[in-house]
Amino acid sequence: RDADGIFYILEQAAPDAPPCVSVRDGKNNILTKWATTAAHGMGIDRNGNVYVGISHGGMVNKYVRQ
């Protein structure tokens, strides 16, 4: 959870949905959500940019907060 009470959640694939990142408020409302490839970990910097560690290929994808 960040200083504004926002949660960043890395969701693994489900039978009916791809892996994704969701951003939620303190009441569990989805503020935004996007699909990603299979991921192993996630981090958020002080500017709200999201970094997702990709399981295959040793890469990190950066998503810039707008």
DSSP file with accessible surface (Angstrom, degrees, kcal/mol):
  #  RESIDUE AA STRUCTURE BP1 BP2  ACC     N-H-->O    O-->H-N    N-H-->O    O-->H-N    TCO  KAPPA ALPHA  PHI   PSI    X-CA   Y-CA   Z-CA
    1    1 A R              0   0  208      0, 0.0     6,-0.2     0, 0.0     2,-0.1   0.000 360.0 360.0 360.0 136.7    0.0    0.0    0.0
    2    2 A D    >   -     0   0   40      4,-2.3     3,-2.1     1,-0.1    44,-0.0  -0.261 360.0 -86.4 -90.8-176.2    1.3    3.4   -0.9
    3    3 A A  T 3  S+     0   0  107      1,-0.3    -1,-0.1     2,-0.1     0, 0.0   0.742 128.2  54.5 -63.8 -22.2    1.1    6.7    1.1
    4    4 A D  T 3  S-     0   0  122      2,-0.1    -1,-0.3    21,-0.0     0, 0.0   0.363 121.1-105.6 -92.1   3.9   -2.4    7.4   -0.5
    5    5 A G  S <  S+     0   0   22     -3,-2.1     2,-0.4     1,-0.3    -2,-0.1   0.667  71.6 146.7  81.9  16.9   -3.8    4.0    0.6
    6    6 A I        -     0   0   25     19,-0.1    -4,-2.3    20,-0.1     2,-0.4  -0.725  37.2-146.8 -90.8 136.0   -3.6    2.5   -2.9
    7    7 A F  E     -A   24   0A  74     17,-3.2    17,-2.6    -2,-0.4     2,-0.5  -0.847   3.6-156.6-103.2 138.6   -2.8   -1.2   -3.3
    8    8 A Y  E     -A   23   0A  35     -2,-0.4     2,-0.5    15,-0.2    15,-0.2  -0.970  17.7-171.4-114.1 120.2   -0.9   -2.6   -6.2
    9    9 A I  E     -A   22   0A  61     13,-3.0    13,-2.7    -2,-0.5     2,-0.7  -0.952  19.6-152.7-124.0 127.4   -1.7   -6.3   -6.8
   10   10 A L  E     -A   21   0A  36     -2,-0.5     2,-0.5    11,-0.2    11,-0.2  -0.876  22.1-161.4 -95.1 111.6    0.0   -8.8   -9.1
   11   11 A E  E     -A   20   0A  51      9,-3.2     9,-2.2    -2,-0.7    28,-0.1  -0.856   8.9-136.2-100.8 129.2   -2.6  -11.4  -10.1
   12   12 A Q        -     0   0  115     -2,-0.5    26,-0.0     7,-0.2    28,-0.0  -0.331  40.1 -77.1 -76.4 163.0   -1.6  -14.7  -11.5
   13   13 A A        -     0   0   64      6,-0.1    -1,-0.2    -2,-0.1     7,-0.0  -0.246  46.9-164.6 -60.0 146.1   -3.3  -16.3  -14.4
   14   14 A A  B >   -C   17   0B  45      3,-2.9     3,-1.4    -3,-0.1    -1,-0.0  -0.827  39.0 -96.9-123.3 165.7   -6.7  -17.9  -13.8
   15   15 A P  T 3  S+     0   0  145      0, 0.0    -2,-0.0     0, 0.0    -1,-0.0   0.839 126.3  31.1 -54.8 -30.3   -8.6  -20.3  -16.1
   16   16 A D  T 3  S+     0   0  147      1,-0.1    -3,-0.0     2,-0.1     0, 0.0   0.278 121.5  47.5-111.9  10.5  -10.7  -17.4  -17.4
   17   17 A A  B <  S-C   14   0B  42     -3,-1.4    -3,-2.9    -5,-0.0    -1,-0.1  -0.995  72.0-123.5-153.3 144.8   -8.2  -14.5  -17.2
   18   18 A P        -     0   0   78      0, 0.0    19,-0.1     0, 0.0    -2,-0.1  -0.318  51.1 -78.4 -77.5 168.0   -4.5  -13.8  -18.0
   19   19 A P        +     0   0   18      0, 0.0    17,-2.4     0, 0.0     2,-0.3  -0.356  65.1 169.7 -61.2 148.8   -2.0  -12.6  -15.4
   20   20 A C  E     -AB  11  35A   9     -9,-2.2    -9,-3.2    15,-0.3     2,-0.5  -0.972  37.8-120.5-155.1 167.6   -2.5   -8.9  -14.6
   21   21 A V  E     -AB  10  34A   0     13,-2.6    13,-2.3    -2,-0.3     2,-0.4  -0.964  30.2-170.0-110.7 129.7   -1.7   -5.9  -12.4
   22   22 A S  E     -AB   9  33A   0    -13,-2.7   -13,-3.0    -2,-0.5     2,-0.5  -0.960  12.2-154.2-121.6 145.7   -4.6   -4.3  -10.7
   23   23 A V  E     +AB   8  32A  13      9,-2.9     8,-3.5    -2,-0.4     9,-1.4  -0.982  23.6 178.9-117.6 123.4   -4.5   -1.0   -8.7
   24   24 A R  E     -AB   7  30A  37    -17,-2.6   -17,-3.2    -2,-0.5     6,-0.2  -0.928  24.0-127.6-129.5 152.5   -7.2   -0.7   -6.0
   25   25 A D    >   -     0   0   41      4,-2.0     3,-2.0    -2,-0.3   -19,-0.1  -0.238  48.1 -85.6 -85.9-178.8   -8.3    1.7   -3.4
   26   26 A G  T 3  S+     0   0   61      1,-0.3   -20,-0.1     2,-0.1    -1,-0.1   0.622 128.7  55.8 -66.4 -11.8   -8.7    0.9    0.3
   27   27 A K  T 3  S-     0   0  177      2,-0.1    -1,-0.3     0, 0.0     3,-0.1   0.192 120.1-106.8-103.4  13.7  -12.3   -0.3   -0.4
   28   28 A N    <   +     0   0  105     -3,-2.0     2,-0.3     1,-0.3    -2,-0.1   0.619  68.7 150.5  72.0  14.9  -11.1   -2.8   -3.0
   29   29 A N        -     0   0   88      1,-0.1    -4,-2.0     2,-0.0     2,-0.5  -0.647  51.2-118.6 -75.0 135.1  -12.5   -0.8   -5.9
   30   30 A I  E     +B   24   0A  86     -2,-0.3    -6,-0.3    -6,-0.2     3,-0.1  -0.635  31.7 178.9 -77.4 121.0  -10.4   -1.3   -9.1
   31   31 A L  E    S-     0   0A  95     -8,-3.5     2,-0.3    -2,-0.5    -7,-0.2   0.811  71.1 -17.0 -88.3 -38.0   -8.9    2.0  -10.2
   32   32 A T  E     -B   23   0A  71     -9,-1.4    -9,-2.9     2,-0.0    -1,-0.4  -0.961  61.1-171.8-161.0 160.2   -7.1    0.4  -13.2
   33   33 A K  E     +B   22   0A  99     -2,-0.3     2,-0.3   -11,-0.2   -11,-0.2  -0.970   4.7 178.7-157.5 138.6   -6.1   -3.0  -14.4
   34   34 A W  E     -B   21   0A  64    -13,-2.3   -13,-2.6    -2,-0.3     2,-0.1  -0.998  28.6-112.3-146.3 150.6   -3.9   -4.4  -17.2
   35   35 A A  E     +B   20   0A  65     -2,-0.3   -15,-0.3   -15,-0.2     2,-0.3  -0.435  35.0 176.5 -76.7 150.2   -2.8   -7.7  -18.6
   36   36 A T        -     0   0   16    -17,-2.4     3,-0.1    -2,-0.1     2,-0.1  -0.884  33.7 -94.2-140.8 171.4    0.9   -8.7  -18.4
   37   37 A T  S    S-     0   0   80     -2,-0.3    18,-0.0     1,-0.2    -1,-0.0  -0.357  72.3 -54.8 -80.3 173.2    2.8  -11.8  -19.3
   38   38 A A  S    S-     0   0   40     16,-0.1    17,-2.3    -2,-0.1    18,-0.5  -0.250  71.4-167.2 -51.7 124.5    3.6  -14.4  -16.6
   39   39 A A  E     -D   54   0C   3     15,-0.3    15,-0.3    16,-0.1     3,-0.1  -0.844  29.6-166.8-122.9 157.2    5.3  -12.5  -13.8
   40   40 A H  E    S-     0   0C 163     13,-3.3     2,-0.3     1,-0.3    14,-0.1   0.644  71.4  -2.8-114.2 -25.0    7.2  -13.4  -10.7
   41   41 A G  E     -D   53   0C  30     12,-1.0    12,-2.8     2,-0.0    -1,-0.3  -0.986  54.7-150.6-162.9 168.1    7.4  -10.2   -8.7
   42   42 A M  E     -D   52   0C  57     -2,-0.3     2,-0.3    10,-0.2    10,-0.2  -0.997   7.6-175.5-148.9 148.1    6.5   -6.5   -8.7
   43   43 A G  E     -D   51   0C  31      8,-2.5     8,-3.2    -2,-0.3     2,-0.4  -0.969  11.8-150.5-141.2 156.8    7.8   -3.3   -7.2
   44   44 A I  E     -D   50   0C  65     -2,-0.3     6,-0.2     6,-0.2     2,-0.1  -0.996  13.8-145.6-129.5 131.1    6.5    0.3   -7.1
   45   45 A D    >   -     0   0   44      4,-2.1     3,-2.1    -2,-0.4     6,-0.0  -0.335  37.5 -92.4 -89.7 178.4    8.8    3.3   -7.0
   46   46 A R  T 3  S+     0   0  244      1,-0.3    -1,-0.1     2,-0.1    -2,-0.0   0.662 125.1  57.1 -68.4 -13.7    8.1    6.6   -5.1
   47   47 A N  T 3  S-     0   0  109      2,-0.1    -1,-0.3     0, 0.0    18,-0.1   0.435 120.1-106.5 -92.9  -0.9    6.7    8.1   -8.3
   48   48 A G    <   +     0   0    8     -3,-2.1     2,-0.2     1,-0.3    -2,-0.1   0.548  69.0 148.7  87.7   7.3    4.1    5.3   -8.7
   49   49 A N        -     0   0   15     15,-0.1    -4,-2.1    16,-0.1     2,-0.4  -0.543  40.1-137.1 -73.9 142.7    5.8    3.6  -11.6
   50   50 A V  E     -DE  44  63C   5     13,-2.6    13,-3.2    -6,-0.2     2,-0.5  -0.876  14.0-163.9-108.7 132.4    5.2   -0.2  -11.5
   51   51 A Y  E     -DE  43  62C  76     -8,-3.2    -8,-2.5    -2,-0.4     2,-0.5  -0.968   5.9-167.0-115.9 125.8    8.0   -2.7  -12.3
   52   52 A V  E     -DE  42  61C   0      9,-2.8     9,-2.8    -2,-0.5     2,-0.6  -0.963  14.8-141.3-118.8 121.9    7.0   -6.3  -13.1
   53   53 A G  E     -DE  41  60C  20    -12,-2.8   -13,-3.3    -2,-0.5   -12,-1.0  -0.710  21.2-138.3 -81.1 119.1    9.6   -9.1  -13.1
   54   54 A I  E     -D   39   0C  16      5,-2.7     4,-0.4    -2,-0.6     5,-0.4  -0.633   2.4-141.1 -83.5 134.0    8.8  -11.4  -16.0
   55   55 A S  S    S+     0   0   52    -17,-2.3     2,-0.5    -2,-0.3     3,-0.2   0.844  86.2  49.0 -63.7 -38.2    9.1  -15.1  -15.2
   56   56 A H  S    S+     0   0  149    -18,-0.5     3,-0.3     1,-0.2    -1,-0.1  -0.907 113.8  18.0-110.3 127.4   10.6  -16.1  -18.6
   57   57 A G  S    S-     0   0   72     -2,-0.5    -1,-0.2     1,-0.2    -2,-0.1   0.381 101.3-100.5 102.0  -5.4   13.5  -14.3  -20.1
   58   58 A G  S    S+     0   0   79     -4,-0.4     2,-0.2     1,-0.2    -1,-0.2   0.874  76.0 142.7  61.2  38.2   14.9  -12.4  -17.1
   59   59 A M        -     0   0  103     -5,-0.4    -5,-2.7    -3,-0.3     2,-0.4  -0.714  43.2-148.3-109.7 162.0   13.2   -9.1  -18.0
   60   60 A V  E     -E   53   0C  95     -2,-0.2     2,-0.4    -7,-0.2    -7,-0.2  -0.998  12.4-151.5-126.8 124.8   11.6   -6.4  -16.0
   61   61 A N  E     -E   52   0C  47     -9,-2.8    -9,-2.8    -2,-0.4     2,-0.5  -0.825   8.7-151.4 -94.7 136.4    8.7   -4.4  -17.6
   62   62 A K  E     -E   51   0C 112     -2,-0.4     2,-0.5   -11,-0.2   -11,-0.2  -0.926   6.8-165.8-110.0 129.7    8.2   -0.8  -16.4
   63   63 A Y  E     -E   50   0C  66    -13,-3.2   -13,-2.6    -2,-0.5     2,-0.4  -0.973  17.7-141.0-114.6 118.4    4.8    0.8  -16.5
   64   64 A V        -     0   0   93     -2,-0.5     2,-0.2   -15,-0.2   -15,-0.1  -0.660  15.6-122.4 -86.6 129.1    4.9    4.6  -16.1
   65   65 A R              0   0  128     -2,-0.4   -16,-0.1   -18,-0.1    -1,-0.1  -0.464 360.0 360.0 -68.3 136.6    2.3    6.3  -14.0
   66   66 A Q              0   0  226     -2,-0.2    -1,-0.0   -18,-0.1     0, 0.0  -0.810 360.0 360.0-113.3 360.0    0.3    8.9  -15.9
